[in-house]
């Protein structure tokens, strides 16, 4: 179950990764005409409407993205099946159609069916399509029906299955919807405290990869909050909408880079250069793009107590930003790029105060991390025991003509046991996700010798290698090695 949920979390990143395109288009559009929402400038209207085309169809992106991400082959027919499933449900359960099915007046239809085109339904459609694809994409039908065999069969089965799902949802969706709304209202009803609690649990769940599920409740229209969509479309309350996003900027742009500096300054002298290459690269990624996993994985397993402190400080940052009504938003993550774009939007409220808060958080992170590392001798990067230094395996020289990612992939694949041991290769935004036959055959020290931020064993046969934002290049090389 844990592996399934982790794969879901990874799959959710595919549609989320599309959102920066909307951010760039809408951000530039609002920068040109921030008061008129494009009504005063044709170019602004062109860009804003183009960005809205992405945001308005986020549920479809999730249906397609999850269907691809949860299938073994990552094939096009899986994406088509996810789309088919979503269209069946949302059409059958549209308000007018429900009124006809239940033989009632349209005005008497439960309001839940007016919100059936949402991310939750998109995810369900994608999951069912993926399950059917994995099970039936290789089925051979009798000769008379051979045209519909294999992959062509999956969209048909998905449509039929979603009819059954639609019938079930006809009765339970109003209950589910009410429960989700109540949950969202309970958290949002806590105001700034709710934002703080969300920030804390968001970070705590990072090691499991399950934080994406929590994010969907607050960032998208699953429970009626839709913080990202409302912030970028301007359909909200200034100083309130964006409260589940704003507090991340001080942490990702300032807090974590300051923590990296503290870890660098407390590293052993002979290991400072090695630590710097890891920590500074992670700090730069966090500052510019808000991608924090390379940096967080550098210390979350070496010093779990420090990671809990980081989660607490994240919650405090969201609490403070929400308390004062300082808001900014992001389409992908809370880095400098999204900060600049979102600060031009109408619902951005005193966004520059987040920089002030960020500077304060940077000071707290630096001095608190430095004190705790020295006081409790946490084994952060560059402070590992001396005997581990002697046992580090040197990676082989780069073969002529190969780039650094090919060399890294070759070393990692060899350390995993190669063809004899590796059974599956996948990746998310920053991690290689691998399945092996025998975990004892994996040489973790050799993997770490490539300079990756960390290695995470998540099961008897599942291991993750934290690479960073260039993980796709390494994953492609590893996949190529398996085929050779």
C-alpha positions in Angstrom: 0.0 0.0 0.0 2.8 2.4 0.9 4.5 1.8 -2.5 1.2 2.4 -4.3 0.6 5.7 -2.5 4.2 6.8 -3.2 3.6 6.0 -6.9 0.5 8.1 -6.7 2.4 11.0 -5.2 4.9 10.7 -8.0 2.2 10.6 -10.6 0.5 13.7 -9.3 3.7 15.6 -10.0 3.2 15.2 -13.8 0.2 17.4 -14.1 1.5 19.8 -11.4 4.6 20.3 -13.6 2.5 21.7 -16.3 1.3 24.6 -14.2 4.4 26.8 -14.5 3.4 27.4 -18.2 0.2 28.9 -16.9 2.1 30.9 -14.3 4.4 32.4 -16.9 1.6 33.3 -19.2 -0.7 34.8 -16.6 2.2 36.4 -14.7 3.4 38.3 -17.7 -0.2 39.2 -18.7 -1.0 40.6 -15.2 2.3 42.5 -15.2 1.3 44.2 -18.4 -2.3 45.0 -17.2 -2.5 44.2 -13.4 -5.6 46.4 -12.9 -7.7 45.6 -15.9 -7.2 41.8 -16.0 -6.5 42.1 -19.7 -9.4 44.3 -20.5 -7.2 47.3 -21.1 -4.5 45.6 -23.2 -4.9 43.1 -26.0 -1.6 41.4 -25.4 -2.3 41.0 -21.7 -5.8 39.5 -22.5 -4.1 37.1 -25.0 -1.6 35.8 -22.4 -4.1 35.7 -19.5 -6.6 33.7 -21.5 -3.9 31.3 -22.6 -2.9 30.7 -19.0 -6.5 30.3 -17.9 -6.9 27.5 -20.5 -4.5 25.4 -18.5 -5.9 26.3 -15.0 -9.5 25.7 -16.1 -8.7 22.2 -17.1 -6.6 21.0 -14.2 -8.9 18.1 -13.4 -8.4 16.7 -16.9 -4.6 17.1 -16.5 -4.8 15.0 -13.4 -6.9 12.3 -15.1 -4.4 12.0 -17.9 -1.3 12.5 -15.8 -2.3 9.9 -13.1 -3.3 7.4 -15.8 0.2 7.7 -17.4 2.1 7.8 -14.1 0.5 4.7 -12.6 0.9 2.5 -15.6 4.0 0.4 -16.0 4.5 1.2 -19.7 3.7 5.0 -19.5 1.8 4.5 -22.8 -0.4 6.9 -24.7 -3.5 4.6 -24.6 -3.4 4.9 -20.8 -3.7 8.7 -21.0 -6.6 8.4 -23.5 -8.3 5.9 -21.1 -7.9 8.4 -18.2 -9.5 11.1 -20.3 -12.4 8.8 -21.4 -13.1 7.9 -17.8 -13.2 11.5 -16.7 -15.5 12.5 -19.5 -17.9 9.7 -18.8 -18.2 10.5 -15.1 -18.5 14.3 -15.5 -21.1 14.0 -18.2 -23.2 11.4 -16.5 -23.1 13.3 -13.2 -23.6 16.8 -14.7 -26.4 18.7 -12.9 -28.9 18.6 -15.8 -28.3 14.9 -16.3 -28.6 14.0 -12.6 -32.0 15.9 -12.6 -33.1 13.7 -15.4 -31.8 10.5 -13.8 -33.4 11.2 -10.5 -36.6 12.7 -12.1 -36.3 15.9 -10.1 -36.1 19.6 -10.8 -32.7 21.0 -11.6 -32.8 23.4 -8.7 -33.3 20.4 -6.3 -30.2 18.6 -7.4 -27.5 18.5 -4.7 -24.9 21.2 -5.1 -22.2 18.5 -5.0 -23.0 17.6 -8.6 -22.2 21.2 -9.6 -18.6 20.5 -8.4 -18.1 17.1 -10.0 -15.5 18.5 -12.4 -12.7 18.5 -9.9 -9.3 17.1 -9.2 -10.6 14.3 -7.0 -12.7 12.9 -9.9 -9.7 13.3 -12.2 -7.5 11.3 -9.9 -10.1 8.5 -9.5 -10.5 8.4 -13.3 -6.7 8.2 -13.8 -6.3 5.4 -11.2 -9.0 3.2 -12.6 -7.7 3.7 -16.2 -4.2 2.8 -15.0 -5.4 -0.3 -13.2 -7.3 -1.5 -16.2 -4.4 -0.8 -18.5 -1.9 -2.7 -16.3 -4.4 -5.7 -16.2 -5.8 -5.8 -19.7 -3.4 -4.1 -22.2 -2.1 -7.4 -23.4 -5.4 -9.4 -23.6 -6.0 -11.2 -26.9 -9.6 -11.3 -28.1 -11.1 -13.8 -30.5 -10.4 -13.2 -34.2 -13.7 -11.6 -34.8 -12.9 -8.9 -32.2 -9.2 -8.9 -32.7 -9.2 -5.2 -33.7 -10.2 -4.3 -30.1 -7.5 -6.5 -28.5 -4.7 -5.2 -26.2 -4.4 -1.5 -25.8 -7.5 -0.6 -27.8 -9.5 -2.6 -25.3 -8.6 -0.4 -22.3 -10.5 2.8 -23.2 -13.6 0.6 -23.9 -13.3 -1.1 -20.5 -12.6 2.2 -18.8 -15.8 3.7 -20.2 -17.8 0.7 -19.1 -16.2 0.7 -15.6 -16.8 4.4 -15.2 -20.5 3.9 -15.9 -20.6 1.7 -12.8 -18.5 4.2 -10.9 -20.9 7.0 -11.9 -23.8 5.0 -10.6 -22.1 4.6 -7.3 -21.1 8.2 -7.1 -24.6 9.3 -7.8 -25.4 8.2 -4.3 -22.1 8.6 -2.4 -20.6 11.7 -4.0 -22.9 14.1 -2.1 -21.7 12.4 1.2 -18.0 12.4 0.1 -18.3 16.0 -1.0 -19.9 17.1 2.2 -17.1 15.3 4.2 -14.4 16.9 2.2 -15.9 20.4 2.5 -16.3 19.9 6.3 -12.6 18.9 6.5 -11.5 21.9 4.5 -13.8 24.2 6.5 -12.4 22.7 9.8 -8.9 23.6 8.8 -9.7 26.9 7.1 -11.8 27.7 10.1 -8.7 27.6 12.2 -7.4 30.5 10.1 -3.7 31.2 10.5 -3.3 28.2 12.9 -4.8 25.9 10.3 -2.2 27.2 7.7 0.5 26.5 10.2 -0.6 23.0 10.9 -0.8 22.3 7.2 2.8 23.6 6.7 4.1 21.4 9.4 2.5 18.2 8.1 3.4 19.1 4.5 7.1 18.8 5.4 6.7 15.8 7.7 5.2 13.8 4.9 8.0 14.6 2.4 10.1 11.5 3.3 7.2 9.2 2.4 6.2 11.1 -0.8 2.6 11.4 0.5 2.7 15.1 0.9 1.2 15.5 -2.6 -2.1 14.0 -1.4 -2.3 16.6 1.5 -1.4 19.4 -0.9 -4.3 18.5 -3.2 -6.8 19.2 -0.4 -5.6 22.8 0.0 -4.2 23.8 -3.3 -6.9 22.5 -5.7 -10.6 22.3 -5.7 -11.0 19.0 -3.8 -12.5 20.4 -0.6 -13.6 23.8 -1.9 -10.3 25.6 -0.9 -8.6 25.7 -4.3 -5.9 28.0 -3.1 -3.7 27.9 -6.2 -6.6 28.2 -8.7 -8.4 31.0 -6.9 -5.2 33.0 -6.3 -4.1 32.9 -9.9 -7.6 33.5 -11.3 -8.3 36.3 -8.8 -11.4 34.7 -7.4 -10.8 35.0 -3.8 -10.2 37.4 -0.9 -7.1 39.6 -0.8 -5.0 38.7 2.2 -6.7 35.4 2.7 -6.5 33.5 -0.7 -2.9 32.3 -1.0 -2.5 31.6 2.8 -1.6 28.0 2.1 1.2 29.0 -0.3 2.7 32.3 1.0 4.5 30.9 4.0 6.6 28.5 2.0 8.5 31.3 0.2 10.4 32.4 3.3 11.4 28.8 4.0 12.4 27.7 0.5 14.0 30.9 -0.7 15.8 31.8 2.6 15.4 29.3 5.4 16.7 26.2 3.7 19.6 28.0 1.9 20.6 29.4 5.4 20.4 25.9 6.8 22.7 24.7 4.0 25.2 27.4 4.9 25.1 26.3 8.6 25.8 22.7 7.5 28.7 23.9 5.3 30.2 25.9 8.1 30.0 23.0 10.6 31.4 20.5 8.1 34.8 19.0 8.9 37.6 21.0 7.2 38.8 18.2 4.9 35.2 17.6 3.8 34.0 21.2 3.2 34.6 21.1 -0.5 32.6 17.9 -0.9 29.8 19.2 1.3 29.8 22.5 -0.5 29.1 20.9 -3.9 26.1 19.2 -2.5 24.7 21.9 -0.2 25.1 24.9 -2.4 23.6 23.2 -5.4 20.6 22.3 -3.3 20.4 25.8 -1.8 20.4 27.3 -5.3 17.6 25.0 -6.5 15.5 25.8 -3.4 16.0 29.6 -3.9 15.3 29.8 -7.6 12.7 27.1 -8.1 11.4 26.0 -4.7 12.6 22.4 -5.3 13.8 21.5 -1.9 14.1 17.7 -1.9 17.8 17.6 -2.9 18.6 19.7 0.2 16.1 18.1 2.6 17.2 14.6 1.8 20.8 15.7 2.5 20.0 15.8 6.2 16.6 14.3 6.9 18.0 10.8 7.5 21.4 11.9 8.8 19.7 14.1 11.4 16.0 13.4 11.7 15.6 15.8 14.7 16.8 18.7 12.5 14.2 17.8 9.9 11.5 18.0 12.6 12.8 21.4 13.5 12.6 22.3 9.8 9.0 21.2 9.7 8.1 23.2 12.8 9.7 26.3 11.4 7.8 25.8 8.1 4.5 25.7 10.1 5.5 28.8 12.0 6.3 30.6 8.7 2.9 29.8 7.3 1.2 30.8 10.6 2.9 34.2 10.6 2.3 35.0 6.9 -1.3 34.0 7.3 -1.7 36.0 10.5 -0.6 39.2 8.8 -2.3 38.5 5.5 0.9 38.5 3.5 0.1 36.5 0.4 1.9 35.3 -2.8 1.3 32.2 -4.8 3.0 29.6 -6.9 2.1 27.3 -9.8 4.9 24.8 -9.1 6.8 25.7 -5.9 7.8 28.6 -3.8 11.0 29.8 -5.5 12.1 33.2 -6.8 10.6 32.6 -10.2 7.1 32.0 -8.9 7.5 34.8 -6.4 8.3 37.4 -9.1 5.4 36.2 -11.3 2.8 36.0 -8.5 3.7 39.3 -6.9 2.1 41.0 -9.9 -1.3 39.4 -9.4 -4.3 41.2 -8.0 -4.6 39.0 -4.9 -0.9 39.4 -3.9 -1.0 41.3 -0.6 2.2 42.9 0.7 4.3 40.1 -0.9 7.5 41.9 -0.2 6.9 41.3 3.5 7.6 37.7 2.8 11.1 38.7 1.9 11.4 40.4 5.3 10.1 37.3 7.0 12.4 35.2 4.9 15.4 37.1 6.1 14.3 36.6 9.7 13.8 32.9 9.0 17.2 32.7 7.4 18.8 34.0 10.6 16.8 31.6 12.7 17.6 28.6 10.5 21.3 29.4 10.4 22.0 30.0 14.1 19.5 27.3 15.3 20.9 24.7 12.9 24.4 25.6 13.6 23.8 25.4 17.4 22.0 22.1 17.2 24.5 20.5 14.9 27.4 21.3 17.1 25.6 20.7 20.4 24.3 17.2 19.5 27.0 16.3 16.9 24.5 15.7 14.2 26.0 13.8 11.2 25.0 16.4 8.6 26.9 16.4 5.2 30.6 16.7 5.9 30.4 15.6 9.5 30.1 11.8 9.0 32.3 9.5 11.1 35.9 9.2 10.0 35.7 5.5 9.2 33.0 6.2 6.6 35.5 8.4 4.8 37.9 5.5 4.4 35.2 3.3 3.1 33.8 5.6 0.4 34.1 3.9 -3.0 35.6 6.0 -5.7 33.6 6.1 -8.9 35.3 5.0 -12.0 36.7 7.5 -14.4 34.4 8.8 -17.1 34.6 6.8 -20.3 35.6 8.9 -23.2 32.6 10.7 -24.9 30.2 10.2 -21.9 28.7 13.2 -20.1 28.6 13.3 -16.3 25.0 12.0 -16.1 25.9 8.9 -18.2 28.8 8.3 -15.8 26.7 8.8 -12.7 24.0 6.5 -14.1 26.6 3.8 -15.0 28.0 3.9 -11.4 24.6 3.9 -9.8 23.4 1.0 -12.0 26.5 -1.0 -11.3 26.1 -0.3 -7.5 22.5 -1.5 -7.7 23.6 -4.9 -9.0 23.0 -4.2 -12.7 20.8 -6.4 -14.8 21.0 -9.3 -12.3 19.4 -7.3 -9.6 17.4 -4.3 -11.0 13.8 -5.1 -11.9 12.3 -1.7 -12.3 13.4 1.9 -13.0 11.2 5.0 -12.5 11.6 8.6 -11.4 9.8 11.5 -10.0 10.8 15.2 -9.9 14.0 14.6 -8.0 14.4 10.9 -7.2 15.2 7.6 -9.0 12.7 5.0 -7.8 14.0 1.5 -8.2 13.0 -2.0 -7.5 15.7 -4.6 -6.9 15.6 -8.4 -6.2 18.1 -8.4 -3.3 18.7 -5.2 -1.2 21.9 -6.8 0.2 23.4 -6.7 -3.3 23.1 -2.9 -3.3 26.3 -0.9 -2.6 25.0 2.3 -1.0 28.4 3.7 -0.5 29.3 3.4 -4.2 26.0 5.1 -5.0 26.8 8.0 -2.7 30.3 8.3 -4.2 28.6 9.8 -7.3 27.7 12.9 -5.2 23.9 12.3 -4.9 22.3 13.9 -1.9 21.1 10.6 -0.4 19.8 7.1 -0.7 16.5 6.0 0.8 15.5 2.3 1.3 11.7 2.2 1.5 11.1 -1.5 1.5 12.5 -5.0 1.1 12.8 -4.4 -2.7 12.3 -0.6 -3.1 15.1 1.9 -3.0 15.2 5.6 -3.9 18.3 7.6 -5.1 17.9 11.3 -4.5 19.5 12.9 -7.5 18.0 16.4 -7.8 16.4 18.4 -10.6 18.5 16.6 -13.2 17.0 13.2 -12.3 15.4 12.7 -15.7 18.8 12.7 -17.5 20.1 10.1 -15.0 16.9 8.0 -15.2 17.1 8.0 -19.0 20.7 6.8 -18.9 19.8 4.0 -16.4 16.9 2.9 -18.5 19.2 2.8 -21.6 21.6 0.7 -19.7 18.9 -1.9 -18.9 18.1 -2.2 -22.6 21.6 -2.7 -23.8 
